[in-house]
Amino acid sequence: MKALVAVKRVVDYNVKVRVKSDGTGVDIANVNMSMNPFDEIAVEEAVRLKEGGKVTEIVAVSAGVTQCQETLRTAMAIGADRGILVDTTEELQPLAVAKLLKALADKEQPQLIILGKQAIDDDSNQTGQMLAALLGWGQATYASKVVIEDGKATVTREVDGGLETVALPLPAIVTTDLRLNEPRYVTLPNIMKAKKKPLETVKPADLGVDVTPRLKTLKVSEPPKRSAGIMVKDVAELVSKLKNEAKVI
């Protein structure tokens, strides 16, 4: 069984993001970039399924600038067998990414596609759902446990009310949540091996996909600074301030 795993290059989660002075976006010049944490969990889960004999080949896919090759090499160091980069400098929005993944799925014919539930840069949480709709496959989002058996995936999902377990026939889409697994530490030998694994580069036009942005960002701004807390003498004063100053009651 072939598994396709989508990975995204994002600003590292340890970096404090700064907004550009002209308000057009986030400043990523000279900023440390890394694999989206939810996608790292997706790669780890695919590798564990391969180690368990459920998956025979893992194909890591990324879309974006040439530097995304580094993200794919990381995925291959974790355990992916090969990588595919959709090379483009366009701003990629969820629908465009879903269309690119759909085109690659038509080409590669995987039985399972795993990706992070969302990226930590735009927090859209849309690509997996859009991809499932485009392919007409079943989907299990926010996965905290995945079991592949007898041609179906049994997935435990994290929902508002607790946990929900669903079963869906393969091929299927799974998006990963934080508690699905703990990604392994990438060792130097595996990093060196990843450099020798095949990495294919294609253009969106090669896949017949138009990635022109449908949405336009008008302005990006810092969140307002929080005012300092104050001490109140009693409940009556607290209620008064909540009603008259904060106006929340």
WOKASUL-V649288 format. One record per residue. N is the residue number from 1. RES is the residue in one small letter. OMEGA is omega as a letter, one per 20 degrees, with the letter a starting at -180 (999 if undefined). BURIAL is # if it has 9 or more other ideal C-beta (glycine too) atoms within 8 Angstrom, else .. D_FIRST is the distance of its C-alpha to the first C-alpha in Angstrom with 1 decimal. Layout:
BEGIN
N;RES;OMEGA;BURIAL;D_FIRST  N;RES;OMEGA;BURIAL;D_FIRST
END
This chain:
BEGIN
1;m;r;#;0.0  2;k;r;#;3.8  3;a;r;#;6.6  4;l;a;#;10.1  5;v;r;#;13.0  6;a;r;#;16.6  7;v;a;#;19.5  8;k;r;#;23.2  9;r;a;#;26.3  10;v;r;#;29.0  11;v;a;#;32.4  12;d;a;#;32.0  13;y;r;.;32.6  14;n;a;.;35.5  15;v;r;.;37.4  16;k;a;.;40.1  17;v;r;.;39.4  18;r;r;.;42.5  19;v;r;#;43.4  20;k;a;#;44.9  21;s;a;.;48.7  22;d;r;.;48.6  23;g;a;.;46.1  24;t;a;.;43.6  25;g;a;.;40.7  26;v;a;#;39.6  27;d;r;#;40.7  28;i;r;.;37.9  29;a;r;.;40.1  30;n;a;.;39.9  31;v;r;#;37.7  32;n;a;.;34.9  33;m;r;#;31.5  34;s;r;#;28.2  35;m;r;#;24.7  36;n;a;#;24.9  37;p;r;#;24.7  38;f;r;#;22.4  39;d;r;#;19.9  40;e;r;#;20.3  41;i;r;#;19.4  42;a;r;#;16.2  43;v;r;#;15.2  44;e;a;#;16.3  45;e;r;#;14.2  46;a;r;#;11.0  47;v;r;#;12.4  48;r;r;#;13.4  49;l;r;#;10.1  50;k;r;#;9.0  51;e;r;.;12.4  52;g;r;.;12.0  53;g;a;.;9.3  54;k;a;.;6.9  55;v;a;#;4.8  56;t;a;.;5.2  57;e;r;#;6.7  58;i;r;#;8.9  59;v;r;#;11.2  60;a;a;#;14.5  61;v;r;#;16.7  62;s;r;#;20.4  63;a;a;#;23.3  64;g;a;#;26.9  65;v;a;.;29.4  66;t;a;.;29.0  67;q;r;#;29.2  68;c;r;#;25.7  69;q;r;#;24.6  70;e;r;#;25.8  71;t;r;#;23.5  72;l;r;#;20.5  73;r;r;#;21.8  74;t;r;#;22.1  75;a;r;#;18.4  76;m;r;#;17.7  77;a;r;#;20.3  78;i;r;#;18.6  79;g;r;#;15.4  80;a;a;#;13.5  81;d;r;.;13.0  82;r;a;#;14.7  83;g;r;#;16.6  84;i;r;#;18.0  85;l;r;#;21.4  86;v;a;#;23.0  87;d;r;#;26.5  88;t;r;#;29.2  89;t;r;.;32.4  90;e;r;#;32.5  91;e;a;.;32.4  92;l;r;#;29.0  93;q;a;#;29.2  94;p;a;#;26.4  95;l;r;#;26.4  96;a;r;#;26.3  97;v;r;#;23.3  98;a;r;#;21.5  99;k;r;#;22.4  100;l;r;#;21.1  101;l;r;#;17.7  102;k;r;#;17.7  103;a;r;#;18.7  104;l;r;#;15.9  105;a;r;#;13.3  106;d;a;.;15.1  107;k;a;.;14.9  108;e;a;#;11.4  109;q;r;.;9.7  110;p;r;#;7.1  111;q;a;#;6.1  112;l;r;#;7.9  113;i;a;#;11.0  114;i;r;#;13.1  115;l;r;#;16.7  116;g;a;#;20.0  117;k;r;#;22.2  118;q;r;.;24.9  119;a;a;#;26.3  120;i;r;#;29.5  121;d;a;#;31.4  122;d;r;.;31.6  123;d;a;.;30.2  124;s;a;#;29.3  125;n;a;.;26.4  126;q;a;#;25.5  127;t;a;#;22.6  128;g;a;#;19.8  129;q;r;#;21.9  130;m;r;#;22.9  131;l;r;#;19.4  132;a;r;#;18.5  133;a;a;.;21.7  134;l;a;#;21.2  135;l;a;#;17.8  136;g;a;.;19.0  137;w;r;#;16.1  138;g;a;.;16.8  139;q;r;#;17.5  140;a;a;#;18.3  141;t;r;#;20.5  142;y;a;#;22.3  143;a;r;#;19.7  144;s;r;#;21.3  145;k;a;.;18.8  146;v;r;#;15.1  147;v;r;.;13.8  148;i;a;#;10.5  149;e;r;.;11.6  150;d;r;.;12.0  151;g;r;.;9.9  152;k;r;#;11.8  153;a;r;#;12.5  154;t;a;#;15.9  155;v;r;#;17.5  156;t;a;#;21.0  157;r;r;#;22.7  158;e;a;#;25.9  159;v;a;.;28.4  160;d;a;.;32.2  161;g;a;.;33.2  162;g;a;.;30.9  163;l;r;.;27.4  164;e;r;.;25.6  165;t;a;.;22.6  166;v;r;.;20.5  167;a;a;.;17.8  168;l;a;#;15.8  169;p;r;.;13.4  170;l;j;#;10.0  171;p;a;.;9.8  172;a;r;#;12.0  173;i;r;#;13.9  174;v;r;#;15.0  175;t;a;#;18.0  176;t;r;#;19.1  177;d;a;#;22.6  178;l;a;.;24.6  179;r;r;.;24.4  180;l;r;#;20.7  181;n;r;.;21.0  182;e;a;.;23.2  183;p;a;.;21.7  184;r;r;.;22.5  185;y;a;.;25.3  186;v;a;.;24.4  187;t;r;.;26.2  188;l;r;.;28.1  189;p;r;.;26.4  190;n;r;#;23.0  191;i;r;#;24.7  192;m;r;.;26.1  193;k;a;#;22.8  194;a;a;#;21.3  195;k;a;.;24.2  196;k;a;.;22.9  197;k;a;#;19.3  198;p;r;.;19.0  199;l;a;#;20.0  200;e;r;.;20.4  201;t;r;.;23.1  202;v;r;#;23.6  203;k;r;.;26.2  204;p;r;#;26.0  205;a;r;.;28.1  206;d;a;.;25.5  207;l;a;#;23.1  208;g;a;.;26.1  209;v;r;#;26.2  210;d;a;.;29.6  211;v;r;#;29.4  212;t;a;.;33.2  213;p;r;#;33.8  214;r;a;.;34.9  215;l;r;.;36.5  216;k;r;.;39.3  217;t;a;.;40.1  218;l;a;.;43.8  219;k;r;.;44.5  220;v;a;#;43.0  221;s;r;.;45.3  222;e;r;.;45.5  223;p;a;.;45.6  224;p;r;.;49.3  225;k;r;.;50.6  226;r;r;.;51.1  227;s;a;.;54.7  228;a;r;.;55.8  229;g;r;.;56.1  230;i;r;.;59.5  231;m;r;.;61.1  232;v;a;.;62.9  233;k;a;.;65.7  234;d;a;.;64.7  235;v;a;.;62.6  236;a;r;.;65.1  237;e;r;#;64.7  238;l;r;#;60.9  239;v;r;#;60.9  240;s;a;.;63.4  241;k;r;#;61.4  242;l;a;#;58.2  243;k;a;#;60.1  244;n;a;.;62.4  245;e;a;.;60.7  246;a;a;.;56.9  247;k;r;.;57.4  248;v;r;.;54.4  249;i;999;.;56.3
END
